[in-house]
Amino acid sequence: MTVLSSANVGHISAEYRNRTITVICICFPLAVLAVILRFTARKISRAGIWYDDWLACLGLVAVGVFISLILVDLPDESAIQGNPIPESTLLENAKTVYVTELFYYITQFSLKSSILAFYWRLFNVSSIRVPIYITTCFVAACFIASILVTAFQCVPVASLWTPALRGSAKCVELGPFFFGTSIPNILADLFLLALPMPYVLVLKISWTQKVFVMGFFLLGGFVLVASAIRLRLLLLLDLQGFFANWAVENSVLWSAIENCMGVVCICLPSLRPVVNLLPGASRLGKSVGSGHTSGRDTRYLEPEHDAEKAKQQQYDEYELLERDRDCCWVEAGRLDEGHSIKTIEEDIITVQTQIQVSSGAASKLAEAA
């Protein structure tokens, strides 16, 4: 019978188990809270739930499955005390690790798709469409390649949890595979961080506000750091032999941190309506918003033929503004209760509030019924 004990694998210890449980008990509740606050913010702003919100929710579910599988594979008291680990336990562990790997890539794809959908909704400008299309194709291609190679990393697949089949099985080299999937993942994260920056820089807001908004987007850099640490730990592993699946140690821990913090970071830019409810938030907003008309919201806005989409954009989290083509640009105050966009036809916007319309050097104050 094939056996393994703590003498063979150093991280089968109470310290490793307790550290993993502690980190997960901190990170996963933060991810759950972030998604709850995201949906709460959408409710407060009276905006509908869109694709980016549902993709964030899907990412949270995938993270939940991912960390549950990690917890299932933690060593029990018998293994920690140095007793031999029977082959049946190793087989179950190998099957669990196989599914865990699949859910890692499902989680990453869900989170990146949520970010791209968020950019699409937030920046209603034609110039960002092509970069989003290109990034989406890149992320989708990486996901398809990663999930297929992971699913068929060994042929027959059963050799992953059947030692007797390993001799005749054809398997990919895990080291190059981890490197080949992690580098595109890190590059995609870098591009997602950089994508909104040119559009933030041209906003009609003060530099203090620009730095504040860019800071929200750049919080995703923490996930980038976690991804780099995970890659380094993976490259240090001894991935030879049947017991490679039990030798992942801290790389799994950082994978859990990466995924949980990924959920938190994609939700943070959507939480402004919730932040505004905190004590002192209004004073902070006035301080950050110096150089910008107090109480006004501006956003990237193009003529739309879809009233629902226009209403959704009216309540978006950040106020973004664009002068586009020959049509006028609109700077409107935040909608109070009972005030909403009623109709949009061609380049005419009809709202139930006061708006200031500027076209060239002309401006006027109009009351639209």
Backbone torsions as a table, in degrees:
resi	resn	phi	psi	omega
1	MET	NA	138.6	177.6
2	THR	-78.8	127.5	179.9
3	VAL	-130.0	160.4	177.5
4	LEU	-145.1	142.9	179.9
5	SER	-135.4	177.9	-179.6
6	SER	-63.5	-18.3	177.2
7	ALA	-70.2	-25.7	-179.8
8	ASN	-89.3	-32.6	-177.1
9	VAL	-126.2	113.6	-171.8
10	GLY	-66.3	-27.1	-173.5
11	HIS	-88.7	6.6	171.9
12	ILE	-78.8	85.4	-175.2
13	SER	-150.1	161.8	177.9
14	ALA	-65.7	-34.0	179.9
15	GLU	-62.2	-45.8	-179.9
16	TYR	-63.4	-44.9	-178.8
17	ARG	-63.6	-45.9	-178.7
18	ASN	-65.7	-38.5	179.4
19	ARG	-64.3	-42.2	179.9
20	THR	-64.5	-45.5	-179.9
21	ILE	-63.0	-41.7	-179.2
22	THR	-62.6	-47.2	-178.8
23	VAL	-62.7	-43.8	-179.2
24	ILE	-66.8	-38.9	179.4
25	CYS	-66.6	-20.1	175.9
26	ILE	-89.9	-48.3	-171.7
27	CYS	-73.4	-44.6	-174.7
28	PHE	-66.9	-43.7	175.3
29	PRO	-58.4	-34.2	176.1
30	LEU	-63.3	-39.5	178.4
31	ALA	-65.6	-43.0	178.4
32	VAL	-62.6	-44.9	179.8
33	LEU	-61.5	-40.4	-179.2
34	ALA	-61.7	-42.2	179.9
35	VAL	-69.4	-40.5	177.4
36	ILE	-60.3	-45.2	179.2
37	LEU	-66.1	-32.9	177.8
38	ARG	-62.2	-48.1	179.4
39	PHE	-68.7	-33.6	175.7
40	THR	-63.2	-41.5	178.9
41	ALA	-62.1	-38.8	178.5
42	ARG	-65.7	-36.3	178.6
43	LYS	-69.3	-42.9	179.8
44	ILE	-61.2	-42.0	-177.5
45	SER	-81.0	1.3	178.8
46	ARG	58.4	31.4	177.2
47	ALA	-103.0	150.9	179.6
48	GLY	-75.6	160.8	176.0
49	ILE	-78.1	131.4	-177.6
50	TRP	-117.8	-177.5	-174.6
51	TYR	-58.6	-38.8	-178.5
52	ASP	-62.8	-34.2	178.4
53	ASP	-69.1	-43.8	-180.0
54	TRP	-67.6	-36.2	177.6
55	LEU	-66.8	-35.8	174.8
56	ALA	-63.9	-39.5	177.6
57	CYS	-65.3	-41.9	176.5
58	LEU	-61.6	-41.2	177.5
59	GLY	-61.4	-38.8	178.3
60	LEU	-64.3	-42.2	178.2
61	VAL	-61.7	-44.2	179.5
62	ALA	-63.2	-39.6	176.6
63	VAL	-63.5	-40.1	178.7
64	GLY	-59.9	-43.6	177.2
65	VAL	-65.6	-42.5	-177.7
66	PHE	-58.6	-51.2	-177.2
67	ILE	-73.9	-26.6	175.6
68	SER	-63.5	-40.5	178.2
69	LEU	-67.2	-34.8	176.1
70	ILE	-63.2	-44.4	-179.4
71	LEU	-65.0	-35.9	178.9
72	VAL	-61.9	-35.2	-175.6
73	ASP	-86.6	0.6	178.9
74	LEU	-64.6	144.4	-179.0
75	PRO	-64.2	142.2	178.8
76	ASP	-88.3	179.8	-176.6
77	GLU	-61.7	-36.4	-178.8
78	SER	-62.2	-44.0	179.5
79	ALA	-67.8	-39.4	-179.3
80	ILE	-64.1	-34.2	179.9
81	GLN	-76.4	-1.9	175.4
82	GLY	96.6	5.4	178.4
83	ASN	-71.9	148.6	178.9
84	PRO	-59.2	143.8	178.2
85	ILE	-97.7	117.7	-176.2
86	PRO	-67.5	160.7	-178.6
87	GLU	-61.5	-34.1	-179.4
88	SER	-60.5	-38.0	178.2
89	THR	-67.9	-39.9	178.0
90	LEU	-63.1	-39.2	-179.8
91	LEU	-65.0	-44.2	178.7
92	GLU	-64.3	-38.7	178.0
93	ASN	-62.2	-43.9	-178.6
94	ALA	-63.4	-39.6	177.9
95	LYS	-65.0	-41.5	-179.6
96	THR	-64.9	-42.5	179.0
97	VAL	-62.3	-38.2	178.4
98	TYR	-58.8	-46.5	179.4
99	VAL	-69.2	-36.6	179.1
100	THR	-60.0	-42.0	178.9
101	GLU	-60.1	-41.8	179.5
102	LEU	-63.0	-42.4	-177.8
103	PHE	-72.1	-23.3	174.7
104	TYR	-61.2	-47.1	-178.0
105	TYR	-73.0	-32.3	175.0
106	ILE	-63.2	-42.3	178.4
107	THR	-62.3	-48.2	-179.0
108	GLN	-60.1	-41.4	179.9
109	PHE	-66.6	-40.9	179.7
110	SER	-63.1	-44.1	-177.6
111	LEU	-67.8	-43.3	179.1
112	LYS	-66.3	-37.4	177.4
113	SER	-65.0	-36.7	177.8
114	SER	-63.7	-41.9	178.7
115	ILE	-62.7	-44.9	-179.1
116	LEU	-63.8	-40.9	177.6
117	ALA	-65.9	-35.5	177.3
118	PHE	-63.8	-44.4	177.1
119	TYR	-61.8	-41.0	-179.6
120	TRP	-61.3	-42.3	-179.2
121	ARG	-73.5	-39.9	-172.9
122	LEU	-75.2	-46.3	-177.7
123	PHE	-98.1	92.2	-178.0
124	ASN	-85.8	61.9	179.7
125	VAL	-130.2	142.8	-176.0
126	SER	-67.4	-27.9	-175.1
127	SER	-67.9	-20.3	-179.7
128	ILE	-92.5	-9.0	-176.3
129	ARG	-63.2	-47.6	-177.5
130	VAL	-62.7	-47.5	175.6
131	PRO	-57.6	-36.5	178.3
132	ILE	-67.6	-42.6	177.3
133	TYR	-59.1	-46.9	-177.8
134	ILE	-63.5	-45.9	-180.0
135	THR	-64.1	-40.0	178.5
136	THR	-61.4	-43.9	178.7
137	CYS	-63.2	-40.8	179.5
138	PHE	-64.5	-46.8	-179.7
139	VAL	-63.7	-42.6	-179.8
140	ALA	-65.2	-41.4	179.5
141	ALA	-64.2	-42.9	177.8
142	CYS	-62.9	-39.9	179.9
143	PHE	-64.7	-47.0	-178.8
144	ILE	-61.6	-44.9	179.9
145	ALA	-63.5	-44.5	-177.3
146	SER	-66.2	-43.3	-176.5
147	ILE	-69.2	-34.9	179.5
148	LEU	-71.2	-44.1	179.8
149	VAL	-66.4	-38.4	178.0
150	THR	-65.3	-43.2	-178.5
151	ALA	-65.4	-34.1	-176.8
152	PHE	-120.1	40.2	-179.8
153	GLN	-66.6	-23.0	172.8
154	CYS	-133.7	140.6	175.8
155	VAL	-125.7	117.6	1.3
156	PRO	-72.4	152.8	-177.8
157	VAL	-61.6	-34.2	-177.7
158	ALA	-61.0	-18.3	179.6
159	SER	-66.5	-16.7	177.7
160	LEU	-65.2	-29.2	179.6
161	TRP	-124.7	16.1	177.6
162	THR	-129.0	99.8	-176.7
163	PRO	-55.7	-33.7	-177.0
164	ALA	-64.3	-23.4	-177.9
165	LEU	-92.8	-9.3	-174.1
166	ARG	-65.3	-30.6	-177.6
167	GLY	-63.4	-38.0	-177.6
168	SER	-99.0	-3.1	-176.6
169	ALA	-78.0	150.9	173.9
170	LYS	-107.2	117.0	-174.6
171	CYS	-126.6	151.7	176.0
172	VAL	-76.3	155.4	174.3
173	GLU	-74.6	118.4	-173.7
174	LEU	-66.2	-36.6	-179.6
175	GLY	-59.1	-57.8	176.6
176	PRO	-60.3	-33.0	179.7
177	PHE	-66.1	-47.2	178.5
178	PHE	-61.3	-40.7	179.1
179	PHE	-65.6	-42.8	-177.5
180	GLY	-68.0	-25.7	177.6
181	THR	-92.0	-29.4	-177.6
182	SER	-75.0	-38.7	-178.3
183	ILE	-62.9	-49.9	175.7
184	PRO	-60.2	-34.8	178.0
185	ASN	-62.7	-43.1	178.7
186	ILE	-67.8	-40.5	178.4
187	LEU	-63.0	-40.2	177.8
188	ALA	-63.7	-40.5	177.5
189	ASP	-62.7	-41.3	178.2
190	LEU	-61.1	-44.6	-178.9
191	PHE	-66.8	-38.0	178.5
192	LEU	-65.4	-33.5	176.6
193	LEU	-69.6	-37.7	-175.7
194	ALA	-82.7	-23.4	-171.8
195	LEU	-55.3	-45.9	-176.4
196	PRO	-81.3	-11.4	-171.3
197	MET	-60.5	-44.9	179.1
198	PRO	-59.7	-31.0	-178.0
199	TYR	-79.5	-29.5	175.4
200	VAL	-71.4	-37.0	-176.6
201	LEU	-65.4	-26.6	-177.8
202	VAL	-96.1	7.2	178.8
203	LEU	-66.4	149.3	176.4
204	LYS	-84.1	61.1	178.9
205	ILE	-136.4	168.1	-179.3
206	SER	-70.4	162.8	178.7
207	TRP	-65.7	-29.8	176.0
208	THR	-61.3	-44.2	177.8
209	GLN	-65.1	-40.5	-179.4
210	LYS	-60.9	-44.3	178.5
211	VAL	-63.1	-39.8	179.7
212	PHE	-62.6	-46.2	-179.3
213	VAL	-67.4	-44.3	179.3
214	MET	-62.7	-34.0	178.0
215	GLY	-61.1	-38.6	177.3
216	PHE	-61.2	-45.2	-179.5
217	PHE	-67.6	-37.8	-175.6
218	LEU	-76.6	-6.1	174.3
219	LEU	-60.6	-23.3	175.9
220	GLY	-64.0	-11.8	177.5
221	GLY	-62.5	-24.0	177.0
222	PHE	-63.2	-38.8	177.4
223	VAL	-63.9	-37.3	178.6
224	LEU	-62.3	-41.5	177.7
225	VAL	-63.9	-43.7	178.8
226	ALA	-62.2	-38.6	178.5
227	SER	-63.6	-41.3	-179.9
228	ALA	-66.7	-40.9	178.1
229	ILE	-64.6	-42.3	178.2
230	ARG	-59.6	-44.1	179.9
231	LEU	-61.9	-44.3	179.9
232	ARG	-60.6	-43.1	-179.9
233	LEU	-66.5	-37.3	178.5
234	LEU	-64.3	-39.8	-178.4
235	LEU	-71.1	-18.6	178.8
236	LEU	-87.4	-8.1	-175.5
237	LEU	-75.4	150.2	169.2
238	ASP	-90.5	102.6	-171.9
239	LEU	-101.2	21.3	179.6
240	GLN	-92.4	146.0	174.0
241	GLY	89.4	171.4	-176.0
242	PHE	-66.7	-27.5	-174.0
243	PHE	-86.6	9.8	179.9
244	ALA	-58.9	-33.5	-178.0
245	ASN	-66.5	-18.7	179.3
246	TRP	-99.4	6.9	-172.7
247	ALA	-111.2	23.9	-173.2
248	VAL	-86.7	-25.1	172.6
249	GLU	42.5	-122.3	-171.6
250	ASN	-69.5	-17.0	177.1
251	SER	-64.1	-36.0	175.9
252	VAL	-67.5	-40.1	179.2
253	LEU	-59.9	-44.4	-179.9
254	TRP	-73.3	-26.0	173.1
255	SER	-65.8	-39.8	177.4
256	ALA	-65.3	-43.1	177.8
257	ILE	-62.0	-44.7	-179.5
258	GLU	-58.0	-46.8	-177.2
259	ASN	-70.7	-43.5	-179.9
260	CYS	-64.5	-45.6	179.3
261	MET	-69.8	-25.3	174.1
262	GLY	-62.7	-41.6	176.9
263	VAL	-62.9	-44.1	-179.9
264	VAL	-61.6	-46.1	-174.8
265	CYS	-67.6	-35.0	179.8
266	ILE	-74.9	-16.9	179.3
267	CYS	-91.2	-25.8	-174.3
268	LEU	-55.9	-44.9	-179.4
269	PRO	-64.2	-13.6	-178.1
270	SER	-94.9	0.8	-169.4
271	LEU	-97.2	10.2	-177.2
272	ARG	-58.4	-42.9	178.4
273	PRO	-57.7	-33.0	177.7
274	VAL	-74.3	-42.5	179.3
275	VAL	-60.5	-36.2	-179.3
276	ASN	-63.2	-18.9	179.5
277	LEU	-83.4	-13.2	-177.3
278	LEU	-72.8	148.3	176.9
279	PRO	-58.8	132.1	179.1
280	GLY	84.2	-1.6	-178.3
281	ALA	-65.0	-36.6	-179.4
282	SER	-65.1	-38.7	178.1
283	ARG	-67.5	-38.4	177.4
284	LEU	-64.6	-41.0	179.8
285	GLY	-62.6	-39.1	179.0
286	LYS	-67.2	-37.6	179.6
287	SER	-66.7	-46.5	179.7
288	VAL	-67.6	-33.7	-174.9
289	GLY	-87.1	13.7	178.3
290	SER	-60.0	138.2	-175.0
291	GLY	92.2	1.6	179.9
292	HIS	-132.7	141.8	-176.7
293	THR	-57.4	122.8	-177.2
294	SER	-63.2	133.3	175.9
295	GLY	84.5	1.0	-179.1
296	ARG	-104.9	148.8	175.9
297	ASP	-115.8	137.3	173.2
298	THR	-127.6	148.5	-176.7
299	ARG	-151.1	159.4	171.5
300	TYR	-63.5	126.4	-174.8
301	LEU	-143.1	126.2	173.5
302	GLU	-119.8	155.4	174.7
303	PRO	-58.3	130.6	-179.2
304	GLU	-124.0	150.2	177.3
305	HIS	-104.7	11.9	-178.9
306	ASP	-122.4	106.1	-175.0
307	ALA	-62.9	-36.6	-178.4
308	GLU	-65.2	-41.9	-180.0
309	LYS	-65.3	-40.2	178.6
310	ALA	-62.9	-40.1	178.7
311	LYS	-64.6	-39.3	178.6
312	GLN	-61.7	-45.0	-178.5
313	GLN	-65.8	-30.7	-178.5
314	GLN	-60.8	-25.6	-177.1
315	TYR	-107.7	13.0	-178.5
316	ASP	-61.1	162.2	-169.4
317	GLU	-71.1	-36.7	-178.9
318	TYR	-109.4	149.3	-178.8
319	GLU	-97.4	107.2	-173.8
320	LEU	-122.4	142.5	-171.9
321	LEU	-131.9	140.3	175.1
322	GLU	-138.9	138.1	167.5
323	ARG	-91.4	118.8	-171.6
324	ASP	-127.6	130.0	175.8
325	ARG	52.1	-139.1	-177.2
326	ASP	-99.8	-0.7	-177.8
327	CYS	-81.8	160.5	-179.0
328	CYS	-75.7	161.3	174.0
329	TRP	-108.1	152.5	-170.7
330	VAL	-120.1	132.7	174.4
331	GLU	-120.1	112.3	-172.0
332	ALA	-123.8	145.7	175.6
333	GLY	-71.2	160.4	179.4
334	ARG	-60.8	138.4	-177.5
335	LEU	-73.2	128.7	175.2
336	ASP	-87.8	175.2	179.4
337	GLU	-57.5	129.6	178.5
338	GLY	90.3	-4.1	179.0
339	HIS	-107.4	127.6	-179.2
340	SER	-157.7	161.7	175.0
341	ILE	-71.6	132.4	-177.1
342	LYS	-101.5	-51.9	-177.7
343	THR	-141.5	152.7	173.2
344	ILE	-136.0	119.4	179.2
345	GLU	-131.5	125.3	-177.6
346	GLU	52.8	-125.9	-178.7
347	ASP	-99.2	16.7	-177.0
348	ILE	-102.7	127.6	178.8
349	ILE	-112.2	122.6	179.2
350	THR	-111.2	120.7	-179.1
351	VAL	-131.3	164.8	178.0
352	GLN	-102.7	58.4	176.8
353	THR	-164.3	178.4	176.2
354	GLN	-85.5	137.7	177.5
355	ILE	-130.4	151.6	174.4
356	GLN	-112.6	119.4	-175.9
357	VAL	-109.2	128.4	178.8
358	SER	-123.9	130.2	175.9
359	SER	-135.0	110.2	-173.9
360	GLY	68.3	-127.5	-179.4
361	ALA	-93.3	-6.4	-175.1
362	ALA	-89.4	144.4	174.7
363	SER	-151.2	149.0	178.0
364	LYS	-153.4	158.0	178.2
365	LEU	-103.1	124.7	-175.6
366	ALA	-128.3	146.7	173.4
367	GLU	-105.0	112.0	-178.0
368	ALA	-98.9	129.3	-178.7
369	ALA	-78.1	NA	NA
